[in-house]
Amino acid sequence: MIETLGDILRNNAYKFPEELAYIYGDRRITFRHHHDRAQRLASALYKIGLRPQDRLSILSQNSMEFMEAFGACELSGFIAATVNFRLAPPEIAYILGDSTPRVLIFEKQYAATIAQIKDTLPHIETYICVGGDGPDWAQDYEEFLSTGDLEGAPVRPLPDDIMHLIYTSGTTGRPKGVMRSHRGDLAIAQLMATELGLIVSDRLQLMMPVFHVGARFLQLGMHLRGGSVVFHRDFKPVEIVEAIARERVTMTHMAPTMVQAMLNVPNIEAADLSSLHTLCYSAAPMPAPLLRRGLKLLGPVFLQLYGMTEGGGTTLHKRQHKPDGTPEDLKRLGSIGQAAPNVGVKIVDDEGRELPAGQAGEILTRTASHMVGYWNNSAATIAALRDGWYHTGDLGYLDDEGFLYLVDRKKDMIISGGENIYSREVEEALATHPAVQDTAVIGIKDDYWGETVCAIAVLTAGSSVTEAELIEHCKTQIASYKKPKTVIFVDDLPRLPSGKINKVVLRQLYGASGTKAQ
């Protein structure tokens, strides 16, 4: 019986020991081999003192070592606290300081970053470096693994134990650690298996980073069914196309920007992509011209999933992608689909009253896959989880058949290339520049990225700074992908009677094109 994520590993190692769990480049990793290495890692971690619900942080691009670290936590009840490798050193330091891991596994390429901040992280007792020839203050991953026993650690998690601690930015600009339990993650794995129709003979291709929930949730769903994952370190369009043909991939997962890049691969029409029956996309709706192009080449394979780190789940199914259908069909391409089985969705006003179809309000969801809460943040947990419902902070409406439409975001989130960017984080980075007196950040629609970051800035009297200089300054404070692509200089920012910046007006003025005002 499967009650925790560790049971998935044990079940597959028992039932399908020689079947492939992962195809990673030239490597073929069986379920037994993956289970055994995860067992050894769990044992090695236990021997140095790690105990259930202690945090193990991981700073890495997609790699088999990353998945083995997940496996050790799944089997033994340690909490996997992931770190976005694209973050700037101060951001990484905050997350590691908040989650207080006792062990950090990191790839060698991030050694210099960790060296900058390790003196501020006294709670980290053991550093483990992946990739060989690491710094003298870190243990080598393979050598550390060899100290573990095949029997694993003498502990196992309970269903309601925390499995994942995944940080997602909030409206305050400080990331929040989302606590996800084994029970909740099994529910999301089952939801993935149901919504995508996963079966044991499928091969699921993943290239989005597994420190995010998207690829991780899909991987759990695939392995719950005992199928194989074709795993990529990162997204390289030519490699993605070649792998689909070579490995007979049946499902893949991309953001719309990735789909566009894949379709732009030279001679894509000559590639044998006939094995692909589902292309799952997320993070943003698929533009109709791109969808038509994809349908012409690949057939009716497109399926959209909507969710978040905290939970939820709606699906726009393959049969609902009709770019040449009725006006209603075309409108629904701009939706994020209908609630999945066992997922409740409702729209409420500021008083919590449920609103009728067509009327916009806050989106609430209810599902067994919801988070447990936010780490070290009871106030945010209480605000988000009330009366059994998760308050998303997103504004939207339902139509008369339950299709859900996003209309705005209370959290001022910008989705660019599949990455969530919160305007407050960028505003705080800009405010550290001495020439900036006031600033506001909005998203600008972009055909390729979905949205790009636009900053509207008021300079201090007598100051002078260029757009390029401000953008470069932001790169020293936050991850490069969060930096503005456009900076608009204005004399003043529009405000509400309360004194807050009126971003509705800013979006009306600059949201379409980012036209600069001098």
Secondary structure as UniProt FT lines:
FT   HELIX           5..15
FT   TURN            17..18
FT   STRAND          20..24
FT   TURN            25..26
FT   STRAND          27..30
FT   HELIX           31..47
FT   TURN            48..49
FT   TURN            52..53
FT   STRAND          55..59
FT   HELIX           64..76
FT   STRAND          79..83
FT   TURN            85..86
FT   HELIX           89..99
FT   STRAND          103..107
FT   HELIX           108..110
FT   HELIX           111..117
FT   HELIX           118..120
FT   TURN            122..123
FT   STRAND          126..130
FT   TURN            136..137
FT   STRAND          139..140
FT   HELIX           141..146
FT   TURN            150..151
FT   TURN            159..160
FT   STRAND          162..169
FT   TURN            171..172
FT   STRAND          175..181
FT   HELIX           182..196
FT   TURN            200..201
FT   STRAND          203..206
FT   TURN            210..211
FT   HELIX           213..224
FT   TURN            225..226
FT   STRAND          228..231
FT   HELIX           237..247
FT   STRAND          251..254
FT   HELIX           256..263
FT   TURN            266..267
FT   HELIX           268..270
FT   TURN            274..275
FT   STRAND          278..281
FT   HELIX           288..298
FT   STRAND          302..308
FT   TURN            309..310
FT   STRAND          311..316
FT   HELIX           318..320
FT   TURN            323..324
FT   HELIX           327..332
FT   TURN            333..334
FT   STRAND          338..339
FT   TURN            341..342
FT   STRAND          344..348
FT   TURN            350..351
FT   TURN            357..358
FT   STRAND          361..366
FT   TURN            368..369
FT   STRAND          373..374
FT   TURN            375..376
FT   HELIX           378..384
FT   STRAND          385..386
FT   TURN            387..388
FT   STRAND          389..398
FT   TURN            400..401
FT   STRAND          404..409
FT   TURN            410..411
FT   STRAND          413..416
FT   TURN            417..418
FT   STRAND          419..422
FT   HELIX           423..431
FT   TURN            434..435
FT   STRAND          436..446
FT   TURN            447..449
FT   STRAND          450..459
FT   TURN            461..462
FT   HELIX           467..475
FT   TURN            476..477
FT   HELIX           480..482
FT   STRAND          486..489
FT   TURN            497..498
FT   HELIX           503..510
FT   TURN            511..513
//
